Amino acid sequence: MKQKRRKLVAFLAMFIVLLTSSQLGIAKEWDFEPIDDVNKAWEIKFNIPLDGSSLTTDSVYILDGKGKHPVTLQLTGNGNTVQVSPKVPYEVGKQYMLMITGAVRANEGKALKTSVEVPFRVVNPTEKIIAVQSLTSGYLTTLTVTGSPDVHKVKVGTEEMRYKGNNRYQATLFDAKPGSTVTIYAYDESGKSLGTKQHKYE
């Protein structure tokens, strides 16, 4: 009778990645996560126990734009959950990147085939337009806006953005010039303006 080989699976409030062979793959960046807790501890859950010796600040860490943000790693649960806690509070308005690398291994030796990058920013909970991101490929720029729960419509200039779920709105723009500025408008359910935000294309 053949035995089924178990694959190591990681969760971070959502499905992240399969941990399979010992070979590393290309890093995968996940959706931007806005948070409002400057002391937020991230919990990364796996479906099988981890090798605790593989959990170091070189295998799981947070980048703050200048280097590594100081964190504490703790293996909890049945050895299948990693808690990443900041030693120093995050700064409001600053963007960070949670990194989970291929150096993380299960007890049976399986490792991340694909490294994981989770971008997040600490936001002011009173803001209506929480975050704006733009990604340019060739002549096309994809603009993604994250709004507060009471935002029901978002426009970039005069164009209404498409709702993508999870308080996110998106629009594809043609020939947006790097360094140019665009205005984002947020509206409530009745169409009342909730505020604006300027965004500069990178």
Backbone torsions as a table, in degrees:
resi	resn	phi	psi	omega
1	MET	NA	128.4	-179.1
2	LYS	-75.3	139.3	175.1
3	GLN	-90.7	137.1	177.4
4	LYS	-76.6	131.3	177.3
5	ARG	-84.5	126.1	179.7
6	ARG	-83.2	140.4	175.7
7	LYS	-102.5	138.3	179.7
8	LEU	-80.1	124.5	-176.9
9	VAL	-120.0	135.8	179.9
10	ALA	-109.8	145.2	177.3
11	PHE	-128.8	141.1	175.7
12	LEU	-136.2	70.0	-172.7
13	ALA	65.4	-6.9	177.2
14	MET	-155.9	164.1	177.1
15	PHE	-63.2	133.5	179.7
16	ILE	-108.1	-65.2	-169.7
17	VAL	-164.3	155.1	172.0
18	LEU	-86.4	135.8	173.6
19	LEU	-103.9	112.1	-172.8
20	THR	-120.0	-101.5	-175.7
21	SER	-77.6	177.8	-179.5
22	SER	-82.0	-2.0	-180.0
23	GLN	-84.8	139.4	179.0
24	LEU	-85.4	151.0	176.9
25	GLY	-118.3	-165.8	179.8
26	ILE	-77.9	140.9	180.0
27	ALA	-61.8	140.3	177.9
28	LYS	-114.4	125.5	178.5
29	GLU	-96.2	130.7	-177.9
30	TRP	-96.4	172.4	-176.9
31	ASP	-59.0	146.3	176.0
32	PHE	-58.4	135.3	-179.3
33	GLU	-118.0	109.3	173.8
34	PRO	-79.6	136.0	177.1
35	ILE	-130.4	156.8	177.7
36	ASP	-122.1	11.1	179.2
37	ASP	-107.3	112.5	-176.2
38	VAL	-71.3	-9.3	178.5
39	ASN	-118.1	23.6	-176.3
40	LYS	-57.1	131.1	173.2
41	ALA	-102.1	124.0	179.5
42	TRP	-84.6	136.5	175.8
43	GLU	-113.5	122.9	179.6
44	ILE	-113.0	116.0	-175.4
45	LYS	-106.2	137.5	178.4
46	PHE	-118.1	159.6	-176.3
47	ASN	-87.9	-10.9	174.6
48	ILE	-138.0	156.1	-175.3
49	PRO	-60.2	148.9	-178.8
50	LEU	-98.8	158.4	169.9
51	ASP	-80.7	108.0	-175.5
52	GLY	-57.8	-29.6	-178.0
53	SER	-70.0	-15.5	180.0
54	SER	-85.7	-7.3	-178.9
55	LEU	-91.4	101.9	179.3
56	THR	-135.0	171.7	178.0
57	THR	-74.8	4.3	171.2
58	ASP	-102.1	-14.5	179.7
59	SER	-104.0	-30.5	175.8
60	VAL	-135.9	120.0	-176.3
61	TYR	-158.6	173.0	179.0
62	ILE	-124.4	129.5	176.5
63	LEU	-97.3	142.7	-177.9
64	ASP	-119.9	15.1	-179.9
65	GLY	98.8	-28.1	179.0
66	LYS	-110.1	-18.4	-176.6
67	GLY	163.9	-153.4	-179.6
68	LYS	-85.0	129.9	173.4
69	HIS	-78.1	132.6	-177.3
70	PRO	-63.8	126.8	-178.7
71	VAL	-134.9	164.1	171.8
72	THR	-115.7	132.7	177.9
73	LEU	-106.1	134.4	179.7
74	GLN	-137.1	129.0	177.2
75	LEU	-90.9	120.5	-174.2
76	THR	-127.0	-171.3	-179.6
77	GLY	65.2	-134.8	176.8
78	ASN	-96.9	29.9	-178.1
79	GLY	85.6	13.9	-177.7
80	ASN	-118.4	11.6	179.8
81	THR	-129.4	130.4	177.6
82	VAL	-109.8	126.3	175.9
83	GLN	-104.2	125.5	-179.4
84	VAL	-111.2	108.9	-175.3
85	SER	-115.9	136.0	178.8
86	PRO	-74.2	137.2	173.6
87	LYS	-78.9	-26.7	178.9
88	VAL	-124.0	134.3	-178.4
89	PRO	-56.5	147.1	173.5
90	TYR	-69.1	161.1	178.0
91	GLU	-98.8	133.6	177.5
92	VAL	-62.9	133.4	179.5
93	GLY	90.7	-9.6	-177.0
94	LYS	-95.6	145.2	178.9
95	GLN	-99.3	142.6	-178.9
96	TYR	-130.2	169.1	177.3
97	MET	-137.8	117.5	174.5
98	LEU	-83.3	124.9	-175.5
99	MET	-114.2	129.3	174.7
100	ILE	-124.4	112.6	-169.6
101	THR	-101.8	172.4	179.5
102	GLY	-69.6	-2.8	177.2
103	ALA	-77.4	-12.5	176.9
104	VAL	-74.6	129.5	-177.4
105	ARG	-128.8	153.1	170.8
106	ALA	-83.0	166.6	178.9
107	ASN	-56.4	-34.1	-177.2
108	GLU	-87.5	7.9	171.9
109	GLY	99.5	-7.9	180.0
110	LYS	-69.4	145.2	-176.3
111	ALA	-133.2	166.5	178.9
112	LEU	-61.1	122.5	174.1
113	LYS	-78.5	-31.6	-179.1
114	THR	-128.0	119.0	176.4
115	SER	-64.4	152.9	-175.5
116	VAL	-120.9	135.7	176.3
117	GLU	-124.2	123.3	-179.5
118	VAL	-118.4	102.8	179.1
119	PRO	-76.9	139.4	175.7
120	PHE	-147.2	157.2	179.1
121	ARG	-137.1	141.0	176.5
122	VAL	-84.2	121.3	-173.5
123	VAL	-114.9	158.8	173.0
124	ASN	-79.1	119.9	-175.4
125	PRO	-62.5	-13.7	179.1
126	THR	-87.2	-10.1	-179.7
127	GLU	-71.1	142.6	177.7
128	LYS	-90.4	-41.0	173.5
129	ILE	-100.0	101.6	-170.0
130	ILE	-77.1	-44.2	-176.6
131	ALA	-154.5	150.1	176.5
132	VAL	-132.4	128.7	177.8
133	GLN	-128.7	143.5	176.2
134	SER	-131.1	139.2	179.2
135	LEU	-131.8	120.6	-176.4
136	THR	-106.8	132.8	175.2
137	SER	-135.7	109.3	-176.0
138	GLY	67.0	-125.1	179.9
139	TYR	-92.3	-3.5	-175.0
140	LEU	-106.8	137.2	177.1
141	THR	-122.3	126.4	175.8
142	THR	-97.3	120.3	-179.2
143	LEU	-105.9	126.7	179.7
144	THR	-121.5	127.2	-179.0
145	VAL	-118.9	131.8	173.9
146	THR	-105.4	123.7	-179.1
147	GLY	-111.6	169.9	175.1
148	SER	-75.3	165.7	-176.8
149	PRO	-59.9	-25.0	-178.5
150	ASP	-88.1	3.6	173.8
151	VAL	-84.2	128.4	-178.7
152	HIS	-117.7	-12.1	178.0
153	LYS	-152.5	141.3	179.2
154	VAL	-133.5	137.3	175.8
155	LYS	-122.4	145.5	168.5
156	VAL	-111.0	110.4	-169.8
157	GLY	65.2	-120.2	178.2
158	THR	-102.5	-2.8	-176.0
159	GLU	-91.4	127.7	177.2
160	GLU	-77.5	134.8	-178.5
161	MET	-86.5	153.4	-179.9
162	ARG	-82.5	136.9	177.3
163	TYR	-80.8	128.0	-176.0
164	LYS	-110.0	0.8	-177.5
165	GLY	96.7	160.2	177.5
166	ASN	56.3	39.1	177.9
167	ASN	63.4	24.7	-179.5
168	ARG	-112.9	142.3	179.6
169	TYR	-127.7	148.4	-174.1
170	GLN	-142.5	146.7	175.4
171	ALA	-145.2	146.3	176.3
172	THR	-107.9	122.2	-175.4
173	LEU	-113.2	148.4	-178.1
174	PHE	-102.4	129.1	171.6
175	ASP	59.2	43.8	174.6
176	ALA	-73.9	127.3	-175.1
177	LYS	-82.5	129.2	175.5
178	PRO	-56.7	133.2	-178.7
179	GLY	92.7	-14.9	178.5
180	SER	-78.4	159.8	-174.3
181	THR	-117.2	141.2	177.8
182	VAL	-128.0	152.5	179.3
183	THR	-105.0	131.9	177.7
184	ILE	-104.1	134.6	-179.9
185	TYR	-118.9	135.8	177.9
186	ALA	-117.4	142.2	-177.7
187	TYR	-132.8	152.3	176.6
188	ASP	-88.4	-171.5	-174.3
189	GLU	-63.7	-29.3	-178.8
190	SER	-90.2	-0.8	-179.5
191	GLY	93.0	4.0	178.9
192	LYS	-74.6	137.9	-180.0
193	SER	-67.5	132.4	177.8
194	LEU	-104.7	-9.7	178.8
195	GLY	144.2	171.8	179.7
196	THR	-131.4	164.7	177.4
197	LYS	-150.2	136.5	177.1
198	GLN	-89.1	139.1	177.5
199	HIS	-132.1	131.8	177.8
200	LYS	-103.1	125.9	177.9
201	TYR	-68.3	136.2	179.8
202	GLU	-91.4	NA	NA
